[in-house]
Amino acid sequence: CQILYRYVHQQNGTSLDFDPERIPSAWEFCRTLGLLGGFIPSKQRPLPGIKILSRAIEQFSTILKVYRIISDSG
């Protein structure tokens, strides 16, 4: 979760705060993951759809692979 929050915060400039003492709810995680996939929240659409989530999961998977490679080599 921390990697996702830090990446989305850095890329989108959103004011996301990750509290390591508290696990994010499914709603918070889904919305943050959606931001990674290009989701723009609105009153009519508070959560991303399946297409955006699937794109976001692919991107997040790549981010995690790169993170693991970097953290293992350092």
mmCIF file of the N, C-alpha and C atoms, coordinates in Angstrom:
data_MODEL
# 
_entry.id   MODEL 
# 
loop_
_atom_site.group_PDB 
_atom_site.id 
_atom_site.type_symbol 
_atom_site.label_atom_id 
_atom_site.label_alt_id 
_atom_site.label_comp_id 
_atom_site.label_asym_id 
_atom_site.label_entity_id 
_atom_site.label_seq_id 
_atom_site.pdbx_PDB_ins_code 
_atom_site.Cartn_x 
_atom_site.Cartn_y 
_atom_site.Cartn_z 
_atom_site.occupancy 
_atom_site.B_iso_or_equiv 
_atom_site.pdbx_formal_charge 
_atom_site.auth_seq_id 
_atom_site.auth_comp_id 
_atom_site.auth_asym_id 
_atom_site.auth_atom_id 
_atom_site.pdbx_PDB_model_num 
ATOM 1   N N  . CYS A 1 1  ? 0.824   -1.198 0.000   1.00 0.00 ? 1  CYS A N  1 
ATOM 2   C CA . CYS A 1 1  ? 0.000   0.000  0.000   1.00 0.00 ? 1  CYS A CA 1 
ATOM 3   C C  . CYS A 1 1  ? 0.863   1.254  0.000   1.00 0.00 ? 1  CYS A C  1 
ATOM 4   N N  . GLN A 1 2  ? 1.937   1.216  0.766   1.00 0.00 ? 2  GLN A N  1 
ATOM 5   C CA . GLN A 1 2  ? 2.785   2.397  0.864   1.00 0.00 ? 2  GLN A CA 1 
ATOM 6   C C  . GLN A 1 2  ? 3.405   2.742  -0.487  1.00 0.00 ? 2  GLN A C  1 
ATOM 7   N N  . ILE A 1 3  ? 3.808   1.743  -1.240  1.00 0.00 ? 3  ILE A N  1 
ATOM 8   C CA . ILE A 1 3  ? 4.398   1.989  -2.559  1.00 0.00 ? 3  ILE A CA 1 
ATOM 9   C C  . ILE A 1 3  ? 3.361   2.622  -3.478  1.00 0.00 ? 3  ILE A C  1 
ATOM 10  N N  . LEU A 1 4  ? 2.147   2.105  -3.477  1.00 0.00 ? 4  LEU A N  1 
ATOM 11  C CA . LEU A 1 4  ? 1.078   2.657  -4.308  1.00 0.00 ? 4  LEU A CA 1 
ATOM 12  C C  . LEU A 1 4  ? 0.795   4.110  -3.939  1.00 0.00 ? 4  LEU A C  1 
ATOM 13  N N  . TYR A 1 5  ? 0.629   4.375  -2.666  1.00 0.00 ? 5  TYR A N  1 
ATOM 14  C CA . TYR A 1 5  ? 0.300   5.725  -2.225  1.00 0.00 ? 5  TYR A CA 1 
ATOM 15  C C  . TYR A 1 5  ? 1.414   6.713  -2.575  1.00 0.00 ? 5  TYR A C  1 
ATOM 16  N N  . ARG A 1 6  ? 2.664   6.305  -2.349  1.00 0.00 ? 6  ARG A N  1 
ATOM 17  C CA . ARG A 1 6  ? 3.785   7.201  -2.649  1.00 0.00 ? 6  ARG A CA 1 
ATOM 18  C C  . ARG A 1 6  ? 3.887   7.473  -4.144  1.00 0.00 ? 6  ARG A C  1 
ATOM 19  N N  . TYR A 1 7  ? 3.700   6.439  -4.968  1.00 0.00 ? 7  TYR A N  1 
ATOM 20  C CA . TYR A 1 7  ? 3.798   6.606  -6.411  1.00 0.00 ? 7  TYR A CA 1 
ATOM 21  C C  . TYR A 1 7  ? 2.686   7.511  -6.933  1.00 0.00 ? 7  TYR A C  1 
ATOM 22  N N  . VAL A 1 8  ? 1.445   7.256  -6.540  1.00 0.00 ? 8  VAL A N  1 
ATOM 23  C CA . VAL A 1 8  ? 0.316   8.065  -7.006  1.00 0.00 ? 8  VAL A CA 1 
ATOM 24  C C  . VAL A 1 8  ? 0.457   9.505  -6.522  1.00 0.00 ? 8  VAL A C  1 
ATOM 25  N N  . HIS A 1 9  ? 0.901   9.685  -5.285  1.00 0.00 ? 9  HIS A N  1 
ATOM 26  C CA . HIS A 1 9  ? 1.107   11.034 -4.759  1.00 0.00 ? 9  HIS A CA 1 
ATOM 27  C C  . HIS A 1 9  ? 2.156   11.781 -5.583  1.00 0.00 ? 9  HIS A C  1 
ATOM 28  N N  . GLN A 1 10 ? 3.241   11.113 -5.911  1.00 0.00 ? 10 GLN A N  1 
ATOM 29  C CA . GLN A 1 10 ? 4.320   11.739 -6.667  1.00 0.00 ? 10 GLN A CA 1 
ATOM 30  C C  . GLN A 1 10 ? 3.896   12.038 -8.106  1.00 0.00 ? 10 GLN A C  1 
ATOM 31  N N  . GLN A 1 11 ? 3.164   11.126 -8.741  1.00 0.00 ? 11 GLN A N  1 
ATOM 32  C CA . GLN A 1 11 ? 2.773   11.297 -10.141 1.00 0.00 ? 11 GLN A CA 1 
ATOM 33  C C  . GLN A 1 11 ? 1.626   12.288 -10.322 1.00 0.00 ? 11 GLN A C  1 
ATOM 34  N N  . ASN A 1 12 ? 0.650   12.247 -9.435  1.00 0.00 ? 12 ASN A N  1 
ATOM 35  C CA . ASN A 1 12 ? -0.551  13.071 -9.590  1.00 0.00 ? 12 ASN A CA 1 
ATOM 36  C C  . ASN A 1 12 ? -0.530  14.334 -8.755  1.00 0.00 ? 12 ASN A C  1 
ATOM 37  N N  . GLY A 1 13 ? 0.379   14.425 -7.824  1.00 0.00 ? 13 GLY A N  1 
ATOM 38  C CA . GLY A 1 13 ? 0.417   15.593 -6.962  1.00 0.00 ? 13 GLY A CA 1 
ATOM 39  C C  . GLY A 1 13 ? -0.773  15.670 -6.014  1.00 0.00 ? 13 GLY A C  1 
ATOM 40  N N  . THR A 1 14 ? -1.449  14.542 -5.816  1.00 0.00 ? 14 THR A N  1 
ATOM 41  C CA . THR A 1 14 ? -2.593  14.537 -4.909  1.00 0.00 ? 14 THR A CA 1 
ATOM 42  C C  . THR A 1 14 ? -2.117  14.502 -3.470  1.00 0.00 ? 14 THR A C  1 
ATOM 43  N N  . SER A 1 15 ? -2.967  14.904 -2.588  1.00 0.00 ? 15 SER A N  1 
ATOM 44  C CA . SER A 1 15 ? -2.596  14.958 -1.175  1.00 0.00 ? 15 SER A CA 1 
ATOM 45  C C  . SER A 1 15 ? -2.957  13.649 -0.482  1.00 0.00 ? 15 SER A C  1 
ATOM 46  N N  . LEU A 1 16 ? -2.313  12.570 -0.902  1.00 0.00 ? 16 LEU A N  1 
ATOM 47  C CA . LEU A 1 16 ? -2.547  11.267 -0.280  1.00 0.00 ? 16 LEU A CA 1 
ATOM 48  C C  . LEU A 1 16 ? -1.587  11.064 0.866   1.00 0.00 ? 16 LEU A C  1 
ATOM 49  N N  . ASP A 1 17 ? -2.112  10.669 1.974   1.00 0.00 ? 17 ASP A N  1 
ATOM 50  C CA . ASP A 1 17 ? -1.278  10.361 3.130   1.00 0.00 ? 17 ASP A CA 1 
ATOM 51  C C  . ASP A 1 17 ? -1.474  8.902  3.489   1.00 0.00 ? 17 ASP A C  1 
ATOM 52  N N  . PHE A 1 18 ? -0.372  8.181  3.583   1.00 0.00 ? 18 PHE A N  1 
ATOM 53  C CA . PHE A 1 18 ? -0.442  6.782  3.981   1.00 0.00 ? 18 PHE A CA 1 
ATOM 54  C C  . PHE A 1 18 ? -0.013  6.684  5.427   1.00 0.00 ? 18 PHE A C  1 
ATOM 55  N N  . ASP A 1 19 ? -0.872  6.117  6.237   1.00 0.00 ? 19 ASP A N  1 
ATOM 56  C CA . ASP A 1 19 ? -0.578  5.910  7.649   1.00 0.00 ? 19 ASP A CA 1 
ATOM 57  C C  . ASP A 1 19 ? -0.230  4.439  7.849   1.00 0.00 ? 19 ASP A C  1 
ATOM 58  N N  . PRO A 1 20 ? 1.044   4.124  8.105   1.00 0.00 ? 20 PRO A N  1 
ATOM 59  C CA . PRO A 1 20 ? 1.431   2.723  8.250   1.00 0.00 ? 20 PRO A CA 1 
ATOM 60  C C  . PRO A 1 20 ? 0.780   2.021  9.439   1.00 0.00 ? 20 PRO A C  1 
ATOM 61  N N  . GLU A 1 21 ? 0.217   2.779  10.349  1.00 0.00 ? 21 GLU A N  1 
ATOM 62  C CA . GLU A 1 21 ? -0.457  2.199  11.513  1.00 0.00 ? 21 GLU A CA 1 
ATOM 63  C C  . GLU A 1 21 ? -1.886  1.759  11.196  1.00 0.00 ? 21 GLU A C  1 
ATOM 64  N N  . ARG A 1 22 ? -2.401  2.198  10.034  1.00 0.00 ? 22 ARG A N  1 
ATOM 65  C CA . ARG A 1 22 ? -3.795  1.902  9.690   1.00 0.00 ? 22 ARG A CA 1 
ATOM 66  C C  . ARG A 1 22 ? -3.850  1.334  8.274   1.00 0.00 ? 22 ARG A C  1 
ATOM 67  N N  . ILE A 1 23 ? -4.490  0.204  8.120   1.00 0.00 ? 23 ILE A N  1 
ATOM 68  C CA . ILE A 1 23 ? -4.665  -0.396 6.801   1.00 0.00 ? 23 ILE A CA 1 
ATOM 69  C C  . ILE A 1 23 ? -5.773  0.372  6.078   1.00 0.00 ? 23 ILE A C  1 
ATOM 70  N N  . PRO A 1 24 ? -5.536  0.779  4.823   1.00 0.00 ? 24 PRO A N  1 
ATOM 71  C CA . PRO A 1 24 ? -6.588  1.492  4.100   1.00 0.00 ? 24 PRO A CA 1 
ATOM 72  C C  . PRO A 1 24 ? -7.799  0.596  3.851   1.00 0.00 ? 24 PRO A C  1 
ATOM 73  N N  . SER A 1 25 ? -8.959  1.210  3.811   1.00 0.00 ? 25 SER A N  1 
ATOM 74  C CA . SER A 1 25 ? -10.172 0.445  3.516   1.00 0.00 ? 25 SER A CA 1 
ATOM 75  C C  . SER A 1 25 ? -10.149 0.035  2.042   1.00 0.00 ? 25 SER A C  1 
ATOM 76  N N  . ALA A 1 26 ? -11.013 -0.893 1.685   1.00 0.00 ? 26 ALA A N  1 
ATOM 77  C CA . ALA A 1 26 ? -11.100 -1.342 0.291   1.00 0.00 ? 26 ALA A CA 1 
ATOM 78  C C  . ALA A 1 26 ? -11.487 -0.171 -0.608  1.00 0.00 ? 26 ALA A C  1 
ATOM 79  N N  . TRP A 1 27 ? -12.367 0.696  -0.131  1.00 0.00 ? 27 TRP A N  1 
ATOM 80  C CA . TRP A 1 27 ? -12.801 1.871  -0.890  1.00 0.00 ? 27 TRP A CA 1 
ATOM 81  C C  . TRP A 1 27 ? -11.611 2.793  -1.150  1.00 0.00 ? 27 TRP A C  1 
ATOM 82  N N  . GLU A 1 28 ? -10.812 3.077  -0.127  1.00 0.00 ? 28 GLU A N  1 
ATOM 83  C CA . GLU A 1 28 ? -9.650  3.961  -0.278  1.00 0.00 ? 28 GLU A CA 1 
ATOM 84  C C  . GLU A 1 28 ? -8.618  3.357  -1.224  1.00 0.00 ? 28 GLU A C  1 
ATOM 85  N N  . PHE A 1 29 ? -8.352  2.068  -1.062  1.00 0.00 ? 29 PHE A N  1 
ATOM 86  C CA . PHE A 1 29 ? -7.358  1.416  -1.912  1.00 0.00 ? 29 PHE A CA 1 
ATOM 87  C C  . PHE A 1 29 ? -7.826  1.377  -3.364  1.00 0.00 ? 29 PHE A C  1 
ATOM 88  N N  . CYS A 1 30 ? -9.089  1.064  -3.581  1.00 0.00 ? 30 CYS A N  1 
ATOM 89  C CA . CYS A 1 30 ? -9.656  0.994  -4.928  1.00 0.00 ? 30 CYS A CA 1 
ATOM 90  C C  . CYS A 1 30 ? -9.587  2.364  -5.606  1.00 0.00 ? 30 CYS A C  1 
ATOM 91  N N  . ARG A 1 31 ? -9.925  3.379  -4.888  1.00 0.00 ? 31 ARG A N  1 
ATOM 92  C CA . ARG A 1 31 ? -9.886  4.736  -5.441  1.00 0.00 ? 31 ARG A CA 1 
ATOM 93  C C  . ARG A 1 31 ? -8.453  5.158  -5.755  1.00 0.00 ? 31 ARG A C  1 
ATOM 94  N N  . THR A 1 32 ? -7.513  4.860  -4.876  1.00 0.00 ? 32 THR A N  1 
ATOM 95  C CA . THR A 1 32 ? -6.109  5.195  -5.102  1.00 0.00 ? 32 THR A CA 1 
ATOM 96  C C  . THR A 1 32 ? -5.558  4.398  -6.279  1.00 0.00 ? 32 THR A C  1 
ATOM 97  N N  . LEU A 1 33 ? -5.898  3.136  -6.353  1.00 0.00 ? 33 LEU A N  1 
ATOM 98  C CA . LEU A 1 33 ? -5.482  2.311  -7.484  1.00 0.00 ? 33 LEU A CA 1 
ATOM 99  C C  . LEU A 1 33 ? -6.066  2.868  -8.781  1.00 0.00 ? 33 LEU A C  1 
ATOM 100 N N  . GLY A 1 34 ? -7.299  3.324  -8.727  1.00 0.00 ? 34 GLY A N  1 
ATOM 101 C CA . GLY A 1 34 ? -7.936  3.932  -9.897  1.00 0.00 ? 34 GLY A CA 1 
ATOM 102 C C  . GLY A 1 34 ? -7.209  5.176  -10.373 1.00 0.00 ? 34 GLY A C  1 
ATOM 103 N N  . LEU A 1 35 ? -6.699  5.968  -9.447  1.00 0.00 ? 35 LEU A N  1 
ATOM 104 C CA . LEU A 1 35 ? -5.934  7.155  -9.834  1.00 0.00 ? 35 LEU A CA 1 
ATOM 105 C C  . LEU A 1 35 ? -4.707  6.775  -10.649 1.00 0.00 ? 35 LEU A C  1 
ATOM 106 N N  . LEU A 1 36 ? -4.130  5.649  -10.323 1.00 0.00 ? 36 LEU A N  1 
ATOM 107 C CA . LEU A 1 36 ? -2.982  5.144  -11.072 1.00 0.00 ? 36 LEU A CA 1 
ATOM 108 C C  . LEU A 1 36 ? -3.391  4.817  -12.509 1.00 0.00 ? 36 LEU A C  1 
ATOM 109 N N  . GLY A 1 37 ? -4.608  4.342  -12.708 1.00 0.00 ? 37 GLY A N  1 
ATOM 110 C CA . GLY A 1 37 ? -5.106  3.976  -14.032 1.00 0.00 ? 37 GLY A CA 1 
ATOM 111 C C  . GLY A 1 37 ? -5.737  5.106  -14.806 1.00 0.00 ? 37 GLY A C  1 
ATOM 112 N N  . GLY A 1 38 ? -5.692  6.313  -14.253 1.00 0.00 ? 38 GLY A N  1 
ATOM 113 C CA . GLY A 1 38 ? -6.233  7.469  -14.966 1.00 0.00 ? 38 GLY A CA 1 
ATOM 114 C C  . GLY A 1 38 ? -7.631  7.887  -14.539 1.00 0.00 ? 38 GLY A C  1 
ATOM 115 N N  . PHE A 1 39 ? -8.100  7.363  -13.433 1.00 0.00 ? 39 PHE A N  1 
ATOM 116 C CA . PHE A 1 39 ? -9.434  7.682  -12.929 1.00 0.00 ? 39 PHE A CA 1 
ATOM 117 C C  . PHE A 1 39 ? -9.483  9.105  -12.387 1.00 0.00 ? 39 PHE A C  1 
ATOM 118 N N  . ILE A 1 40 ? -10.566 9.803  -12.725 1.00 0.00 ? 40 ILE A N  1 
ATOM 119 C CA . ILE A 1 40 ? -10.822 11.139 -12.185 1.00 0.00 ? 40 ILE A CA 1 
ATOM 120 C C  . ILE A 1 40 ? -12.124 11.057 -11.394 1.00 0.00 ? 40 ILE A C  1 
ATOM 121 N N  . PRO A 1 41 ? -12.030 11.109 -10.063 1.00 0.00 ? 41 PRO A N  1 
ATOM 122 C CA . PRO A 1 41 ? -13.240 10.961 -9.243  1.00 0.00 ? 41 PRO A CA 1 
ATOM 123 C C  . PRO A 1 41 ? -14.210 12.129 -9.426  1.00 0.00 ? 41 PRO A C  1 
ATOM 124 N N  . SER A 1 42 ? -15.499 11.812 -9.326  1.00 0.00 ? 42 SER A N  1 
ATOM 125 C CA . SER A 1 42 ? -16.539 12.835 -9.388  1.00 0.00 ? 42 SER A CA 1 
ATOM 126 C C  . SER A 1 42 ? -17.683 12.410 -8.471  1.00 0.00 ? 42 SER A C  1 
ATOM 127 N N  . LYS A 1 43 ? -18.653 13.273 -8.305  1.00 0.00 ? 43 LYS A N  1 
ATOM 128 C CA . LYS A 1 43 ? -19.796 12.940 -7.457  1.00 0.00 ? 43 LYS A CA 1 
ATOM 129 C C  . LYS A 1 43 ? -20.613 11.800 -8.066  1.00 0.00 ? 43 LYS A C  1 
ATOM 130 N N  . GLN A 1 44 ? -20.740 11.797 -9.392  1.00 0.00 ? 44 GLN A N  1 
ATOM 131 C CA . GLN A 1 44 ? -21.518 10.753 -10.054 1.00 0.00 ? 44 GLN A CA 1 
ATOM 132 C C  . GLN A 1 44 ? -20.766 9.430  -10.109 1.00 0.00 ? 44 GLN A C  1 
ATOM 133 N N  . ARG A 1 45 ? -19.459 9.500  -10.118 1.00 0.00 ? 45 ARG A N  1 
ATOM 134 C CA . ARG A 1 45 ? -18.635 8.291  -10.230 1.00 0.00 ? 45 ARG A CA 1 
ATOM 135 C C  . ARG A 1 45 ? -17.530 8.333  -9.178  1.00 0.00 ? 45 ARG A C  1 
ATOM 136 N N  . PRO A 1 46 ? -17.835 7.914  -7.949  1.00 0.00 ? 46 PRO A N  1 
ATOM 137 C CA . PRO A 1 46 ? -16.837 7.994  -6.874  1.00 0.00 ? 46 PRO A CA 1 
ATOM 138 C C  . PRO A 1 46 ? -15.760 6.917  -6.945  1.00 0.00 ? 46 PRO A C  1 
ATOM 139 N N  . LEU A 1 47 ? -16.043 5.812  -7.659  1.00 0.00 ? 47 LEU A N  1 
ATOM 140 C CA . LEU A 1 47 ? -15.068 4.720  -7.771  1.00 0.00 ? 47 LEU A CA 1 
ATOM 141 C C  . LEU A 1 47 ? -14.827 4.372  -9.232  1.00 0.00 ? 47 LEU A C  1 
ATOM 142 N N  . PRO A 1 48 ? -13.623 3.895  -9.545  1.00 0.00 ? 48 PRO A N  1 
ATOM 143 C CA . PRO A 1 48 ? -13.313 3.548  -10.931 1.00 0.00 ? 48 PRO A CA 1 
ATOM 144 C C  . PRO A 1 48 ? -14.019 2.271  -11.389 1.00 0.00 ? 48 PRO A C  1 
ATOM 145 N N  . GLY A 1 49 ? -14.139 2.134  -12.698 1.00 0.00 ? 49 GLY A N  1 
ATOM 146 C CA . GLY A 1 49 ? -14.741 0.948  -13.279 1.00 0.00 ? 49 GLY A CA 1 
ATOM 147 C C  . GLY A 1 49 ? -13.701 -0.152 -13.489 1.00 0.00 ? 49 GLY A C  1 
ATOM 148 N N  . ILE A 1 50 ? -14.173 -1.260 -14.019 1.00 0.00 ? 50 ILE A N  1 
ATOM 149 C CA . ILE A 1 50 ? -13.326 -2.434 -14.175 1.00 0.00 ? 50 ILE A CA 1 
ATOM 150 C C  . ILE A 1 50 ? -12.203 -2.213 -15.188 1.00 0.00 ? 50 ILE A C  1 
ATOM 151 N N  . LYS A 1 51 ? -12.450 -1.458 -16.255 1.00 0.00 ? 51 LYS A N  1 
ATOM 152 C CA . LYS A 1 51 ? -11.402 -1.210 -17.254 1.00 0.00 ? 51 LYS A CA 1 
ATOM 153 C C  . LYS A 1 51 ? -10.248 -0.410 -16.658 1.00 0.00 ? 51 LYS A C  1 
ATOM 154 N N  . ILE A 1 52 ? -10.593 0.615  -15.919 1.00 0.00 ? 52 ILE A N  1 
ATOM 155 C CA . ILE A 1 52 ? -9.561  1.447  -15.297 1.00 0.00 ? 52 ILE A CA 1 
ATOM 156 C C  . ILE A 1 52 ? -8.814  0.647  -14.240 1.00 0.00 ? 52 ILE A C  1 
ATOM 157 N N  . LEU A 1 53 ? -9.538  -0.142 -13.450 1.00 0.00 ? 53 LEU A N  1 
ATOM 158 C CA . LEU A 1 53 ? -8.884  -0.946 -12.424 1.00 0.00 ? 53 LEU A CA 1 
ATOM 159 C C  . LEU A 1 53 ? -7.952  -1.999 -13.022 1.00 0.00 ? 53 LEU A C  1 
ATOM 160 N N  . SER A 1 54 ? -8.363  -2.617 -14.119 1.00 0.00 ? 54 SER A N  1 
ATOM 161 C CA . SER A 1 54 ? -7.492  -3.624 -14.732 1.00 0.00 ? 54 SER A CA 1 
ATOM 162 C C  . SER A 1 54 ? -6.230  -2.977 -15.288 1.00 0.00 ? 54 SER A C  1 
ATOM 163 N N  . ARG A 1 55 ? -6.352  -1.797 -15.883 1.00 0.00 ? 55 ARG A N  1 
ATOM 164 C CA . ARG A 1 55 ? -5.178  -1.065 -16.366 1.00 0.00 ? 55 ARG A CA 1 
ATOM 165 C C  . ARG A 1 55 ? -4.279  -0.681 -15.191 1.00 0.00 ? 55 ARG A C  1 
ATOM 166 N N  . ALA A 1 56 ? -4.880  -0.239 -14.110 1.00 0.00 ? 56 ALA A N  1 
ATOM 167 C CA . ALA A 1 56 ? -4.118  0.169  -12.927 1.00 0.00 ? 56 ALA A CA 1 
ATOM 168 C C  . ALA A 1 56 ? -3.391  -1.019 -12.296 1.00 0.00 ? 56 ALA A C  1 
ATOM 169 N N  . ILE A 1 57 ? -4.035  -2.164 -12.261 1.00 0.00 ? 57 ILE A N  1 
ATOM 170 C CA . ILE A 1 57 ? -3.401  -3.351 -11.682 1.00 0.00 ? 57 ILE A CA 1 
ATOM 171 C C  . ILE A 1 57 ? -2.181  -3.764 -12.503 1.00 0.00 ? 57 ILE A C  1 
ATOM 172 N N  . GLU A 1 58 ? -2.277  -3.676 -13.821 1.00 0.00 ? 58 GLU A N  1 
ATOM 173 C CA . GLU A 1 58 ? -1.127  -3.982 -14.674 1.00 0.00 ? 58 GLU A CA 1 
ATOM 174 C C  . GLU A 1 58 ? 0.028   -3.025 -14.383 1.00 0.00 ? 58 GLU A C  1 
ATOM 175 N N  . GLN A 1 59 ? -0.282  -1.737 -14.277 1.00 0.00 ? 59 GLN A N  1 
ATOM 176 C CA . GLN A 1 59 ? 0.756   -0.736 -13.996 1.00 0.00 ? 59 GLN A CA 1 
ATOM 177 C C  . GLN A 1 59 ? 1.353   -0.957 -12.607 1.00 0.00 ? 59 GLN A C  1 
ATOM 178 N N  . PHE A 1 60 ? 0.508   -1.253 -11.643 1.00 0.00 ? 60 PHE A N  1 
ATOM 179 C CA . PHE A 1 60 ? 0.981   -1.466 -10.280 1.00 0.00 ? 60 PHE A CA 1 
ATOM 180 C C  . PHE A 1 60 ? 1.866   -2.706 -10.200 1.00 0.00 ? 60 PHE A C  1 
ATOM 181 N N  . SER A 1 61 ? 1.519   -3.730 -10.958 1.00 0.00 ? 61 SER A N  1 
ATOM 182 C CA . SER A 1 61 ? 2.343   -4.936 -11.008 1.00 0.00 ? 61 SER A CA 1 
ATOM 183 C C  . SER A 1 61 ? 3.742   -4.613 -11.531 1.00 0.00 ? 61 SER A C  1 
ATOM 184 N N  . THR A 1 62 ? 3.811   -3.799 -12.563 1.00 0.00 ? 62 THR A N  1 
ATOM 185 C CA . THR A 1 62 ? 5.108   -3.387 -13.109 1.00 0.00 ? 62 THR A CA 1 
ATOM 186 C C  . THR A 1 62 ? 5.894   -2.564 -12.091 1.00 0.00 ? 62 THR A C  1 
ATOM 187 N N  . ILE A 1 63 ? 5.221   -1.665 -11.407 1.00 0.00 ? 63 ILE A N  1 
ATOM 188 C CA . ILE A 1 63 ? 5.875   -0.837 -10.391 1.00 0.00 ? 63 ILE A CA 1 
ATOM 189 C C  . ILE A 1 63 ? 6.454   -1.716 -9.286  1.00 0.00 ? 63 ILE A C  1 
ATOM 190 N N  . LEU A 1 64 ? 5.692   -2.720 -8.842  1.00 0.00 ? 64 LEU A N  1 
ATOM 191 C CA . LEU A 1 64 ? 6.174   -3.615 -7.795  1.00 0.00 ? 64 LEU A CA 1 
ATOM 192 C C  . LEU A 1 64 ? 7.377   -4.434 -8.250  1.00 0.00 ? 64 LEU A C  1 
ATOM 193 N N  . LYS A 1 65 ? 7.363   -4.890 -9.505  1.00 0.00 ? 65 LYS A N  1 
ATOM 194 C CA . LYS A 1 65 ? 8.504   -5.644 -10.032 1.00 0.00 ? 65 LYS A CA 1 
ATOM 195 C C  . LYS A 1 65 ? 9.759   -4.785 -10.043 1.00 0.00 ? 65 LYS A C  1 
ATOM 196 N N  . VAL A 1 66 ? 9.631   -3.565 -10.501 1.00 0.00 ? 66 VAL A N  1 
ATOM 197 C CA . VAL A 1 66 ? 10.781  -2.655 -10.532 1.00 0.00 ? 66 VAL A CA 1 
ATOM 198 C C  . VAL A 1 66 ? 11.259  -2.364 -9.119  1.00 0.00 ? 66 VAL A C  1 
ATOM 199 N N  . TYR A 1 67 ? 10.337  -2.135 -8.205  1.00 0.00 ? 67 TYR A N  1 
ATOM 200 C CA . TYR A 1 67 ? 10.705  -1.872 -6.817  1.00 0.00 ? 67 TYR A CA 1 
ATOM 201 C C  . TYR A 1 67 ? 11.493  -3.038 -6.226  1.00 0.00 ? 67 TYR A C  1 
ATOM 202 N N  . ARG A 1 68 ? 11.016  -4.261 -6.489  1.00 0.00 ? 68 ARG A N  1 
ATOM 203 C CA . ARG A 1 68 ? 11.719  -5.444 -5.967  1.00 0.00 ? 68 ARG A CA 1 
ATOM 204 C C  . ARG A 1 68 ? 13.108  -5.582 -6.549  1.00 0.00 ? 68 ARG A C  1 
ATOM 205 N N  . ILE A 1 69 ? 13.261  -5.296 -7.833  1.00 0.00 ? 69 ILE A N  1 
ATOM 206 C CA . ILE A 1 69 ? 14.564  -5.369 -8.482  1.00 0.00 ? 69 ILE A CA 1 
ATOM 207 C C  . ILE A 1 69 ? 15.516  -4.349 -7.879  1.00 0.00 ? 69 ILE A C  1 
ATOM 208 N N  . ILE A 1 70 ? 15.018  -3.132 -7.700  1.00 0.00 ? 70 ILE A N  1 
ATOM 209 C CA . ILE A 1 70 ? 15.872  -2.066 -7.149  1.00 0.00 ? 70 ILE A CA 1 
ATOM 210 C C  . ILE A 1 70 ? 16.224  -2.353 -5.698  1.00 0.00 ? 70 ILE A C  1 
ATOM 211 N N  . SER A 1 71 ? 15.256  -2.792 -4.925  1.00 0.00 ? 71 SER A N  1 
ATOM 212 C CA . SER A 1 71 ? 15.531  -3.023 -3.497  1.00 0.00 ? 71 SER A CA 1 
ATOM 213 C C  . SER A 1 71 ? 16.447  -4.235 -3.273  1.00 0.00 ? 71 SER A C  1 
ATOM 214 N N  . ASP A 1 72 ? 16.408  -5.223 -4.171  1.00 0.00 ? 72 ASP A N  1 
ATOM 215 C CA . ASP A 1 72 ? 17.289  -6.395 -4.042  1.00 0.00 ? 72 ASP A CA 1 
ATOM 216 C C  . ASP A 1 72 ? 18.712  -6.092 -4.474  1.00 0.00 ? 72 ASP A C  1 
ATOM 217 N N  . SER A 1 73 ? 18.877  -5.175 -5.420  1.00 0.00 ? 73 SER A N  1 
ATOM 218 C CA . SER A 1 73 ? 20.226  -4.890 -5.928  1.00 0.00 ? 73 SER A CA 1 
ATOM 219 C C  . SER A 1 73 ? 20.959  -3.863 -5.079  1.00 0.00 ? 73 SER A C  1 
ATOM 220 N N  . GLY A 1 74 ? 20.217  -3.111 -4.248  1.00 0.00 ? 74 GLY A N  1 
ATOM 221 C CA . GLY A 1 74 ? 20.855  -2.049 -3.468  1.00 0.00 ? 74 GLY A CA 1 
ATOM 222 C C  . GLY A 1 74 ? 21.303  -2.516 -2.194  1.00 0.00 ? 74 GLY A C  1 
# 
